[in-house]
């Protein structure tokens, strides 16, 4: 895996990936299937890199992958134990991503799924750091073109966005204007130095 692929996983883009074609996906859960369209995807990736620069005072770290591509992380949060990582140290990053997309009919409350966020990393390893990032987004269906597998969603600010619907999304014909499309994404990134 190249480093450029990692950066696309680390940074979450505020577009409902429920409909985008470029998502790496796993199996669809039967629990999320029903009358309305829904899909669940998971992915796991591992990247090995070397710490090529670290500035503890400025809270920044640069890592480079085996192809020489590098990424600098600036303004690293104070609660991230940057001191665990040293110059020229090899690190492994394990990335786990789970995405759950479902539709709530117009007028019904959007449920909160706290158990979905109950994920963790490796314990007892003093050279390992796990970051857990969650993001929820709700959009409103404006128009549905089931024949051409296109949907127009209204973002939270009212901006319309027309998107193609992936082939694994079933029951598209049951999607109606006014329905809420809920996207919940959890990413777990574990950095391990060795």
C-alpha distance (Angstrom), angle and dihedral (degrees) to the residues before:
residue distance angle dihedral
X1 . . .
X2 3.77 . .
X3 3.78 122.9 .
X4 3.80 92.8 -117.1
X5 3.80 88.7 65.5
X6 3.80 89.8 55.9
X7 3.77 94.2 56.7
X8 3.79 91.2 55.3
X9 3.82 88.9 56.6
X10 3.79 96.7 44.0
X11 3.78 95.3 52.6
X12 3.79 113.5 61.9
X13 3.76 114.8 -146.8
X14 3.80 117.6 -147.4
X15 3.80 95.7 -124.3
X16 3.79 118.6 108.1
X17 3.80 101.5 -105.8
X18 3.81 87.3 -163.8
X19 3.78 85.2 92.1
X20 3.81 104.7 31.1
X21 3.79 120.7 104.3
X22 3.83 98.5 -147.0
X23 3.81 98.7 70.8
X24 3.80 117.9 119.2
X25 3.77 104.4 -132.7
X26 3.76 145.6 -171.8
X27 3.76 130.8 -163.3
X28 3.77 123.5 -34.1
X29 3.79 113.1 -118.2
X30 3.79 117.8 -124.1
X31 3.83 88.2 -144.6
X32 3.81 91.5 69.2
X33 3.80 95.7 48.5
X34 3.81 120.6 98.0
X35 3.80 140.7 117.8
X36 3.81 93.3 -46.0
X37 3.82 124.0 58.3
X38 3.80 115.3 -87.0
X39 3.79 138.7 157.7
X40 3.80 138.2 -178.8
X41 3.79 122.7 -158.4
X42 3.79 134.3 -177.9
X43 3.78 132.3 -174.0
X44 3.78 135.9 -179.1
X45 3.81 127.0 -163.2
X46 3.79 135.5 172.2
X47 3.79 126.5 -155.0
X48 3.79 129.0 -175.9
X49 3.80 118.0 -154.0
X50 3.80 142.0 158.8
X51 3.79 126.0 -120.2
X52 3.82 102.1 -119.8
X53 3.81 97.8 172.8
X54 3.78 135.6 11.2
X55 3.80 128.3 178.6
X56 3.79 110.9 -173.4
X57 3.82 94.4 -173.7
X58 3.82 95.0 49.6
X59 3.84 90.5 39.4
X60 3.82 95.1 -127.4
X61 3.79 135.3 131.7
X62 3.80 132.4 -175.7
X63 3.78 121.6 -156.1
X64 3.81 129.6 -174.7
X65 3.79 128.1 -158.6
X66 3.81 128.0 -139.4
X67 3.83 91.6 -85.8
X68 3.80 92.8 54.8
X69 3.79 96.8 -107.1
X70 3.78 110.6 140.0
X71 3.78 138.9 -162.4
X72 3.78 128.0 -164.2
X73 3.78 119.9 -150.8
X74 3.82 110.5 -156.3
X75 3.80 130.6 -170.2
X76 3.79 92.6 19.8
X77 3.80 110.2 -166.3
X78 3.80 117.8 -98.0
X79 3.81 92.3 -121.2
X80 3.84 91.1 61.0
X81 3.85 105.8 92.5
X82 3.80 96.2 -130.0
X83 3.82 90.8 167.2
X84 3.83 88.6 74.2
X85 3.81 90.0 71.7
X86 3.80 123.5 73.0
X87 3.81 135.8 -169.1
X88 3.85 113.9 -83.0
X89 3.79 91.5 11.1
X90 3.81 117.3 139.7
X91 3.78 114.9 -126.7
X92 3.77 133.9 -172.8
X93 3.79 121.5 -148.0
X94 3.78 117.3 -158.6
X95 3.78 112.8 -164.9
X96 3.79 124.3 -163.7
X97 3.78 120.6 -178.7
X98 3.78 127.9 -176.1
X99 3.77 121.9 -175.4
X100 3.79 124.6 -173.2
X101 3.80 120.2 -172.1
X102 3.78 124.3 -178.7
X103 3.80 140.7 154.4
X104 3.79 126.5 -119.0
X105 3.84 114.5 -161.3
X106 3.79 117.3 -117.4
X107 3.79 112.9 -79.3
X108 3.82 96.3 19.0
X109 3.83 120.2 112.2
X110 3.80 118.7 -103.4
X111 3.84 106.8 -116.8
X112 3.78 122.3 -132.3
X113 3.79 114.8 -132.4
X114 3.80 105.9 -158.5
X115 3.81 93.7 164.0
X116 3.79 87.9 62.2
X117 3.83 88.4 66.5
X118 3.82 94.1 50.7
X119 3.80 95.9 106.6
X120 3.76 128.7 126.8
X121 3.76 146.6 179.8
X122 3.77 140.0 -130.2
X123 3.79 116.8 -43.0
X124 3.79 129.1 -153.3
X125 3.80 96.0 25.3
X126 3.82 111.8 121.3
X127 3.84 92.0 -164.4
X128 3.79 94.8 51.6
X129 3.79 129.1 87.9
X130 3.81 124.1 -174.5
X131 3.78 123.5 -160.4
X132 3.78 120.9 -166.6
X133 3.79 118.1 -162.2
X134 3.79 124.4 -177.2
X135 3.76 131.4 -174.6
X136 3.79 131.1 -177.8
X137 3.78 124.5 -169.0
X138 3.79 131.4 177.6
X139 3.79 123.3 -165.2
X140 3.80 131.1 176.7
X141 3.81 124.3 -123.6
X142 3.81 111.5 -119.8
X143 3.82 101.8 170.2
X144 3.81 136.6 0.8
X145 3.82 126.3 -156.1
X146 3.82 99.8 -175.3
X147 3.82 93.6 172.8
X148 3.82 92.6 58.8
X149 3.85 93.6 31.0
X150 3.81 93.8 -121.3
X151 3.79 129.3 135.1
X152 3.79 133.8 -174.4
X153 3.79 114.2 -144.4
X154 3.79 129.7 -170.5
X155 3.78 112.3 -133.8
X156 3.84 119.9 -141.3
X157 3.82 90.3 -91.5
X158 3.83 91.8 51.8
X159 3.80 96.0 -103.9
X160 3.83 111.1 143.8
X161 3.80 118.2 -132.0
X162 3.82 123.4 -171.0
X163 3.81 112.6 -151.2
X164 3.81 138.1 174.3
X165 3.80 115.6 -115.4
X166 3.81 117.5 -128.6
X167 3.78 118.9 -117.1
X168 3.82 93.9 -117.1
X169 3.82 91.6 63.0
X170 3.80 105.1 98.9
X171 3.82 131.8 -165.6
X172 3.80 92.4 34.1
X173 3.79 89.2 152.2
X174 3.83 88.2 66.9
X175 3.82 93.1 58.6
X176 3.82 110.9 106.6
X177 3.80 136.4 -172.8
X178 3.80 108.6 -89.4
X179 3.82 94.5 32.9
X180 3.81 115.0 129.2
X181 3.81 118.1 -126.1
X182 3.80 109.1 -152.0
X183 3.81 120.4 -162.3
X184 3.80 119.3 -171.1
X185 3.82 117.3 -177.1
X186 3.80 126.7 -176.5
X187 3.80 121.8 -174.9
X188 3.76 124.4 -172.0
X189 3.80 116.3 -166.9
X190 3.80 118.9 -175.1
X191 3.81 118.4 -166.9
X192 3.81 113.7 -162.4
X193 3.81 123.2 -177.5
X194 3.78 122.1 -156.2
